[in-house]
């Protein structure tokens, strides 16, 4: 398996920003992925101060800026996230508060992303193969019985015909 790296940054004053933009983008275009797992407030953050972290990243069509964390001493010191950014650059900015705010997760270079996708496809194929094999085993063990259906042409086809067991219950 290819490399997987820890990613971590600290934003420590209002207006502070950090941009994730891998150096080898040209070598592996569109195969980098940044996954943010946790955002937490530092131990020396000021009380009664909101710390708001905003991210700027590429959406389907245009860049988007949106807050991803609002932290405050005594209320919310950390949040667990599962944010994935498949395209660089990604900019984190402390738009309110003085922090420090720590952001960490994983940086997955191109080969890892490809291997994960390949592994997923292999697992799908393996599951489908096992399901087909199970169905074949069931067919051999329990041959299907032919069911005879009779149409009542004179009685307006589609009416049920009562058998002897059902008619005695009345």
Backbone torsions as a table, in degrees:
resi	resn	phi	psi	omega
1	UNK	NA	144.0	-179.4
2	UNK	-73.8	-179.8	-174.9
3	UNK	-70.2	153.4	175.2
4	UNK	-140.7	127.6	-172.8
5	UNK	-119.0	147.5	172.8
6	UNK	-72.1	140.9	176.3
7	UNK	-123.6	132.0	177.6
8	UNK	-155.0	138.7	176.7
9	UNK	-140.9	158.4	176.6
10	UNK	-126.9	129.6	174.9
11	UNK	-106.5	124.0	-170.0
12	UNK	-126.0	12.1	171.4
13	UNK	-163.5	154.9	-178.2
14	UNK	-54.7	133.0	-179.7
15	UNK	91.3	-10.2	179.6
16	UNK	-66.7	139.0	177.8
17	UNK	-142.4	153.2	178.4
18	UNK	-137.1	137.3	-179.7
19	UNK	-114.2	129.9	172.8
20	UNK	-93.0	117.9	-179.8
21	UNK	-151.1	93.8	-175.3
22	UNK	-55.2	144.1	-178.1
23	UNK	-69.4	-36.1	-173.1
24	UNK	-94.6	31.7	-179.5
25	UNK	-56.2	-37.3	-177.2
26	UNK	-67.5	-32.6	-179.0
27	UNK	-73.3	-38.2	179.6
28	UNK	-127.0	71.2	-177.7
29	UNK	-63.5	136.4	176.8
30	UNK	59.7	22.0	178.5
31	UNK	-118.8	9.7	175.3
32	UNK	-89.9	151.6	176.0
33	UNK	-144.5	135.2	174.8
34	UNK	-113.0	127.2	178.0
35	UNK	-119.2	120.3	178.0
36	UNK	-96.1	122.0	-175.8
37	UNK	-101.1	-32.0	-176.1
38	UNK	-154.1	144.5	174.6
39	UNK	-128.2	125.0	-177.3
40	UNK	-138.0	153.1	-178.4
41	UNK	-87.9	134.8	-179.8
42	UNK	-66.2	159.6	-176.5
43	UNK	-67.0	-22.7	-177.9
44	UNK	-102.7	23.9	176.8
45	UNK	-70.7	150.5	-178.4
46	UNK	-76.7	143.4	176.3
47	UNK	-71.3	156.3	178.5
48	UNK	57.9	25.8	178.2
49	UNK	-123.5	124.9	174.5
50	UNK	-80.1	139.4	175.6
51	UNK	-119.3	114.0	-174.9
52	UNK	-112.5	124.6	178.1
53	UNK	-105.0	129.3	178.8
54	UNK	-114.6	146.1	175.7
55	UNK	-118.2	142.1	172.2
56	UNK	-119.7	119.8	-177.8
57	UNK	-146.7	172.2	-180.0
58	UNK	-85.0	129.7	172.5
59	UNK	-95.5	-163.4	-177.8
60	UNK	-58.8	-40.2	-177.1
61	UNK	-117.4	-43.5	-172.0
62	UNK	-130.0	163.1	173.1
63	UNK	-65.2	149.7	-179.4
64	UNK	-132.0	140.8	174.5
65	UNK	-118.2	125.9	-177.6
66	UNK	-153.1	140.3	175.3
67	UNK	-67.0	138.4	178.4
68	UNK	-117.7	-9.8	179.1
69	UNK	-155.7	137.9	171.5
70	UNK	-127.3	113.1	-174.9
71	UNK	-118.6	146.0	178.6
72	UNK	-150.8	135.3	178.8
73	UNK	-58.8	134.5	179.3
74	UNK	86.7	-14.7	179.7
75	UNK	-118.0	-66.4	-179.1
76	UNK	-133.3	106.2	-179.9
77	UNK	-95.0	-20.1	178.5
78	UNK	-154.8	154.8	173.5
79	UNK	-136.5	143.7	174.5
80	UNK	-95.7	133.6	-179.7
81	UNK	-127.2	171.6	171.8
82	UNK	-143.2	60.6	-177.9
83	UNK	-91.4	129.0	178.7
84	UNK	-116.2	132.2	178.0
85	UNK	-122.1	102.4	-175.9
86	UNK	-84.1	-3.4	-175.8
87	UNK	-137.0	131.7	177.3
88	UNK	-89.9	157.8	-0.9
89	UNK	-85.8	157.1	174.6
90	UNK	-128.1	126.2	-178.2
91	UNK	-115.4	127.2	175.3
92	UNK	-103.3	134.1	-176.8
93	UNK	-138.0	134.9	174.4
94	UNK	-86.5	100.9	-174.1
95	UNK	-89.8	-13.5	176.4
96	UNK	-150.2	141.4	179.9
97	UNK	92.6	172.3	-177.6
98	UNK	-115.2	2.8	175.9
99	UNK	64.0	-153.3	3.4
100	UNK	-75.4	145.8	175.6
101	UNK	-119.7	127.5	-178.7
102	UNK	-105.8	132.5	179.7
103	UNK	-121.2	127.6	177.9
104	UNK	-144.3	158.0	-178.1
105	UNK	-178.3	-141.8	-176.7
106	UNK	-131.2	143.4	173.8
107	UNK	-111.6	119.4	-179.3
108	UNK	-110.2	111.4	176.9
109	UNK	-68.1	167.6	-172.9
110	UNK	-46.8	-47.9	-174.3
111	UNK	-62.1	-36.4	-179.1
112	UNK	-64.3	-44.7	-179.6
113	UNK	-59.8	-43.9	179.2
114	UNK	-63.9	-42.0	-179.1
115	UNK	-65.6	-39.0	178.8
116	UNK	-63.6	-44.8	178.8
117	UNK	-63.3	-43.5	178.7
118	UNK	-62.5	-41.5	-179.6
119	UNK	-62.4	-41.5	178.8
120	UNK	-61.8	-42.7	178.1
121	UNK	-65.1	-40.6	178.6
122	UNK	-62.7	-41.6	-179.9
123	UNK	-64.7	-41.3	177.5
124	UNK	-59.4	-47.3	-179.8
125	UNK	-61.0	-41.8	-178.8
126	UNK	-65.7	-41.6	179.3
127	UNK	-64.2	-45.2	178.9
128	UNK	-61.5	-40.7	179.3
129	UNK	-63.2	-43.7	-179.9
130	UNK	-65.0	-39.7	178.6
131	UNK	-63.8	-42.5	178.0
132	UNK	-62.9	-41.4	179.7
133	UNK	-64.7	-40.6	178.4
134	UNK	-63.5	-42.0	179.2
135	UNK	-63.3	-39.9	179.0
136	UNK	-65.4	-40.4	178.0
137	UNK	-62.5	-42.5	179.4
138	UNK	-63.8	-40.7	-179.9
139	UNK	-63.4	-40.4	-179.5
140	UNK	-71.3	-38.6	-177.6
141	UNK	-74.6	-37.3	-177.5
142	UNK	-127.6	87.9	179.7
143	UNK	-63.2	142.1	-177.9
144	UNK	-70.7	136.4	177.1
145	UNK	-87.0	142.3	176.7
146	UNK	-80.7	133.2	-179.8
147	UNK	-102.6	126.7	179.6
148	UNK	-91.7	129.6	176.5
149	UNK	-116.4	137.1	177.6
150	UNK	-118.0	137.4	177.6
151	UNK	-97.1	138.2	176.6
152	UNK	-98.3	90.9	-172.8
153	UNK	-64.5	-37.4	-177.5
154	UNK	-79.8	-30.6	-172.7
155	UNK	-89.9	21.5	179.7
156	UNK	75.6	70.0	-174.9
157	UNK	-27.1	128.6	179.1
158	UNK	120.7	-13.5	176.9
159	UNK	-79.0	144.0	179.0
160	UNK	-78.9	144.1	177.6
161	UNK	-103.9	122.9	-178.5
162	UNK	-74.9	138.8	176.1
163	UNK	-94.6	176.6	-174.0
164	UNK	-62.1	-37.8	-178.3
165	UNK	-65.3	-42.8	-177.7
166	UNK	-70.5	-35.2	-176.4
167	UNK	-73.5	-24.3	-179.9
168	UNK	-76.4	-20.8	-176.1
169	UNK	-71.6	-18.8	-177.9
170	UNK	-67.8	NA	NA
